[in-house]
């Protein structure tokens, strides 16, 4: 049976990180993009990461941040994975000596296979419903069947996922991982523990290919 990895993004409170970890997620996401309603400052992010148990990966999301900004975050927050949503090239992404994810905006015909060739050392490609150069987290979805079938890159599916549709998405796409933010929230940045739990249960149902 497949085992789809799960990341809850846009965490802004330690209690939400703990709820996600207790429910069994593999990673959480911290947004370091100030215009986002889910953005966190390094001090708050550090408190969230320290609340996590071992083996839950803390991921930092950036969009066209300069090197000084990213270095400042990394000096304050023990991140295990970076996620880039902007125009960052592969050399820039790999230069921080951490595994990284490159986002693919699917709204304007984005092609993860093409991005995989340009960012060959990415730990995964995150297909989201936003346009290229946007942060995501909009809660909108794109036609998941565009990504069905065989692939030679590691795919993270995002964009409009929630407890009601993630089982179908997993069965359709068979991604390596799924990433959710607004779909498990009470309000922007404030997660709902019950929705997180149900989201994970539905991912596992998709893994088992149940209807």
MOVENNOR-V641921 format. One record per residue. N is the residue number from 1. RES is the residue in one small letter. PSI is psi in whole degrees, 0 to 359 (NA if undefined). OMEGA is omega in radians with two decimals (none if undefined). Layout:
n;res;psi;omega
N;RES;PSI;OMEGA
N;RES;PSI;OMEGA
This chain:
n;res;psi;omega
1;x;138;3.09
2;x;155;3.07
3;x;95;-3.12
4;x;126;3.09
5;x;154;-3.02
6;x;131;3.05
7;x;134;3.01
8;x;117;-3.06
9;x;166;3.11
10;x;31;3.09
11;x;132;3.14
12;x;354;-3.07
13;x;141;3.10
14;x;323;-3.10
15;x;329;3.09
16;x;323;3.07
17;x;318;3.13
18;x;317;3.13
19;x;319;3.13
20;x;315;3.14
21;x;317;3.13
22;x;329;-3.14
23;x;344;3.05
24;x;21;3.13
25;x;160;3.11
26;x;333;-3.07
27;x;157;2.97
28;x;158;3.13
29;x;137;3.09
30;x;127;-3.03
31;x;118;3.09
32;x;53;3.12
33;x;99;-2.94
34;x;324;-3.14
35;x;344;-3.09
36;x;141;3.05
37;x;350;3.14
38;x;13;-3.12
39;x;145;3.08
40;x;150;3.03
41;x;157;-3.08
42;x;321;-3.11
43;x;316;3.12
44;x;321;3.13
45;x;321;3.13
46;x;318;3.12
47;x;323;3.11
48;x;314;-3.10
49;x;319;3.14
50;x;341;3.10
51;x;346;-3.07
52;x;147;2.99
53;x;171;3.08
54;x;153;3.02
55;x;14;2.92
56;x;120;-3.01
57;x;128;3.05
58;x;124;-3.06
59;x;135;3.10
60;x;125;-3.13
61;x;130;3.12
62;x;150;3.06
63;x;104;3.11
64;x;34;3.05
65;x;147;3.10
66;x;167;-3.07
67;x;321;-3.12
68;x;319;3.13
69;x;314;-3.12
70;x;317;3.11
71;x;322;3.13
72;x;319;3.10
73;x;314;-3.09
74;x;331;3.11
75;x;341;-3.09
76;x;334;-2.98
77;x;125;-3.13
78;x;81;-3.14
79;x;140;3.10
80;x;348;-3.05
81;x;142;3.10
82;x;150;-3.12
83;x;120;-3.05
84;x;128;-3.08
85;x;359;-3.04
86;x;220;-3.07
87;x;19;-3.10
88;x;130;3.10
89;x;173;-3.05
90;x;322;-3.13
91;x;319;3.11
92;x;315;-3.08
93;x;320;-3.07
94;x;350;-2.99
95;x;353;-3.10
96;x;7;3.05
97;x;37;3.02
98;x;151;3.01
99;x;149;-3.13
100;x;155;3.04
101;x;140;3.02
102;x;127;3.13
103;x;146;3.09
104;x;114;3.09
105;x;117;-3.04
106;x;354;-3.01
107;x;328;-3.08
108;x;39;3.08
109;x;25;3.12
110;x;146;-3.08
111;x;106;-3.13
112;x;326;3.14
113;x;321;3.10
114;x;319;3.12
115;x;323;3.13
116;x;326;3.12
117;x;328;-3.12
118;x;334;3.11
119;x;66;-2.96
120;x;340;-3.12
121;x;11;3.08
122;x;140;3.10
123;x;339;3.10
124;x;159;3.06
125;x;125;-3.07
126;x;109;3.14
127;x;115;-3.09
128;x;166;-3.03
129;x;355;-3.09
130;x;168;3.00
131;x;156;3.09
132;x;137;3.11
133;x;3;3.08
134;x;163;-3.02
135;x;337;-3.04
136;x;197;-3.11
137;x;22;-3.08
138;x;343;-3.07
139;x;2;3.11
140;x;153;3.13
141;x;165;3.04
142;x;169;-3.13
143;x;105;-3.05
144;x;334;-3.10
145;x;349;3.02
146;x;337;-3.05
147;x;5;3.14
148;x;151;3.08
149;x;184;-3.09
150;x;151;3.09
151;x;160;-3.14
152;x;28;3.07
153;x;163;3.14
154;x;121;-3.01
155;x;131;3.00
156;x;121;-3.10
157;x;130;3.11
158;x;180;3.05
159;x;95;3.04
160;x;13;3.11
161;x;144;3.07
162;x;176;-3.09
163;x;338;-3.09
164;x;340;-3.06
165;x;352;-3.00
166;x;329;3.10
167;x;313;3.11
168;x;320;3.13
169;x;317;3.14
170;x;318;3.13
171;x;324;-3.10
172;x;314;-2.97
173;x;327;-3.00
174;x;56;3.14
175;x;163;3.02
176;x;331;-3.10
177;x;161;3.01
178;x;153;-3.07
179;x;125;-3.10
180;x;147;3.07
181;x;281;-3.06
182;x;336;-3.09
183;x;350;3.11
184;x;31;-3.07
185;x;153;2.89
186;x;321;3.11
187;x;165;-3.06
188;x;118;3.11
189;x;348;-3.14
190;x;111;-3.05
191;x;162;3.13
192;x;114;-3.05
193;x;322;-3.13
194;x;321;3.11
195;x;324;3.06
196;x;313;-3.13
197;x;316;-3.11
198;x;325;3.09
199;x;313;-3.13
200;x;318;3.11
201;x;321;-3.13
202;x;326;3.03
203;x;314;-3.12
204;x;326;3.08
205;x;321;3.06
206;x;322;3.08
207;x;322;-3.12
208;x;358;3.12
209;x;35;3.09
210;x;151;3.11
211;x;NA;none
